[in-house]
């Protein structure tokens, strides 16, 4: 376990490989605001990513989840990758079933591959992701907050159909207002 705020604002850290063990976790703000951090690689096994774990790491370009895809990682916490302006692409492991509020808020994402097991997307998860052009939701998604894509130009698709969350036109019954 890496405790809350353990490496917050660490200016000398440029890359990180996390050799996790079952049940390991990155607590809230563990690496928040590490201005020089450019890459993070998660080794196989369980990891929990807490609130703002990598928030405001504006140089963070690369996040890799080694196969087998972190078998216990189920949730990205509130603001986990918020304000990561250099982060342009990410592929989430298939074990991730929920994205917390503001998970990628104002990040530089251009593309994201969501987990096939994703069930829930929280409020403002992709808010102000100005470079994101398209998001394909998994078929079995259960809840998407009405404001998940607020101020985000991305075209959102579900089962091949374009939807417009900002207008409340959601094709499933369990969206969260």
C-alpha positions in Angstrom: 0.0 0.0 0.0 1.2 3.5 -0.8 -0.3 5.8 1.7 -2.2 9.0 1.0 0.0 11.9 -0.2 3.1 9.7 0.0 4.7 11.1 -3.2 2.5 14.2 -3.8 4.3 17.0 -5.6 7.4 14.8 -6.0 9.3 16.7 -8.7 12.1 14.2 -9.4 9.9 11.3 -10.3 9.7 10.7 -14.1 8.6 7.1 -14.5 7.0 4.5 -12.2 6.5 0.8 -12.4 4.2 -0.5 -9.7 4.9 -4.2 -8.8 1.6 -4.8 -7.0 0.5 -7.7 -4.9 -3.0 -8.9 -4.3 -5.0 -6.3 -2.5 -2.4 -3.6 -2.9 -3.7 0.0 -3.3 -2.6 3.5 -4.2 -4.3 5.6 -1.6 -5.8 9.1 -2.2 -3.4 11.6 -3.8 -0.5 9.1 -3.7 1.2 10.7 -6.7 -0.9 13.8 -7.1 0.7 16.8 -8.8 4.0 15.1 -9.7 4.8 17.5 -12.4 7.7 15.4 -14.0 5.9 12.1 -14.0 5.6 10.9 -17.6 4.8 7.2 -17.5 3.2 4.7 -15.1 3.2 0.9 -15.7 1.1 -1.4 -13.5 2.4 -5.0 -13.2 -0.1 -7.9 -13.0 -2.0 -8.3 -9.7 -4.4 -6.2 -7.8 -4.3 -2.4 -7.5 -6.8 0.0 -6.2 -6.5 3.6 -7.5 -7.7 6.1 -4.9 -9.1 9.6 -5.3 -6.7 11.9 -7.2 -4.1 9.1 -7.3 -2.5 10.7 -10.3 -4.5 13.9 -10.5 -2.7 17.0 -11.8 0.3 15.0 -13.2 0.3 17.3 -16.2 3.3 15.6 -17.9 1.8 12.0 -17.6 1.7 10.7 -21.2 1.7 6.9 -20.8 -0.3 4.6 -18.5 0.1 0.9 -19.2 -1.7 -2.0 -17.5 0.4 -5.1 -18.0 -1.4 -8.3 -19.0 -2.9 -10.2 -17.4 -4.7 -7.0 -16.9 -4.5 -6.2 -13.2 -7.1 -8.8 -12.2 -8.4 -7.0 -9.1 -8.6 -3.4 -10.4 -12.3 -2.6 -10.5 -12.6 1.1 -9.9 -10.8 4.3 -10.8 -11.3 6.8 -8.0 -12.6 10.4 -8.1 -10.2 12.5 -10.2 -7.8 9.6 -10.6 -6.4 11.0 -13.9 -7.9 14.5 -13.7 -5.9 17.4 -15.2 -3.4 15.0 -16.8 -3.1 17.2 -19.8 -0.4 15.1 -21.7 -2.4 11.8 -21.3 -3.7 11.3 -24.8 -4.6 7.6 -24.9 -5.5 4.9 -22.4 -6.7 1.3 -22.6 -8.5 0.2 -19.4 -8.2 -3.4 -18.3 -11.3 -5.5 -18.6 -11.7 -5.7 -14.9 -12.6 -2.0 -14.4 -16.3 -1.9 -13.7 -16.7 1.8 -12.7 -15.2 5.2 -13.3 -15.5 7.6 -10.4 -16.5 11.2 -10.6 -14.1 13.3 -12.6 -11.9 10.3 -13.3 -10.5 11.9 -16.5 -11.7 15.5 -16.0 -9.9 17.9 -18.2 -7.3 15.4 -19.4 -5.7 15.4 -22.8 -7.4 12.2 -23.9 -7.8 11.8 -27.6 -8.9 8.1 -27.4 -9.9 5.7 -24.7 -10.7 2.0 -24.8 -13.2 1.3 -22.0 -13.4 -2.0 -20.2 -15.9 -4.5 -21.6 -17.0 -5.0 -18.0 -17.7 -1.3 -17.3 -21.1 -0.8 -15.6 -21.0 2.8 -14.3 -19.5 6.1 -15.3 -19.7 8.9 -12.7 -20.5 12.6 -12.9 -18.0 14.6 -14.9 -15.8 11.6 -15.7 -14.9 13.1 -19.1 -15.9 16.7 -18.5 -13.8 19.2 -20.4 -11.9 16.5 -22.3 -11.5 18.9 -25.2 -9.6 16.5 -27.5 -11.8 13.4 -27.1 -13.6 12.8 -30.3 -15.3 9.4 -29.8 -16.2 7.0 -27.0 -17.7 3.5 -27.5 -19.6 2.4 -24.5 -19.6 -1.3 -23.7 -22.8 -3.2 -24.4 -23.5 -4.0 -20.8 -23.1 -0.5 -19.3 -25.7 0.0 -16.6 -25.3 3.7 -15.4 -24.0 6.8 -17.0 -24.3 10.0 -15.1 -26.1 12.7 -17.2 -23.1 15.0 -16.8 -20.4 12.4 -17.5 -19.6 14.0 -20.9 -20.4 17.6 -20.0 -18.4 20.1 -22.1 -16.8 17.2 -24.0 -17.0 17.2 -27.8 -16.9 13.3 -28.1 -19.5 11.5 -30.0 -20.7 8.7 -27.7 -21.8 5.4 -29.1 -23.7 2.5 -27.5 -24.4 -0.7 -29.4 -23.5 1.1 -32.7 -26.0 3.9 -32.0 -24.9 7.5 -31.4 -26.3 8.9 -28.2 -26.3 12.4 -26.8 -25.9 12.3 -23.0 -25.8 16.1 -22.7 -29.5 16.2 -23.9 -30.6 13.3 -21.7 -31.1 11.0 -24.7 -29.9 7.8 -23.2 -31.2 4.5 -24.5 -31.1 2.6 -21.2 -33.3 3.1 -18.2 -30.7 3.4 -15.4 -29.0 6.6 -16.2 -28.3 8.8 -13.2 -29.5 12.4 -13.4 
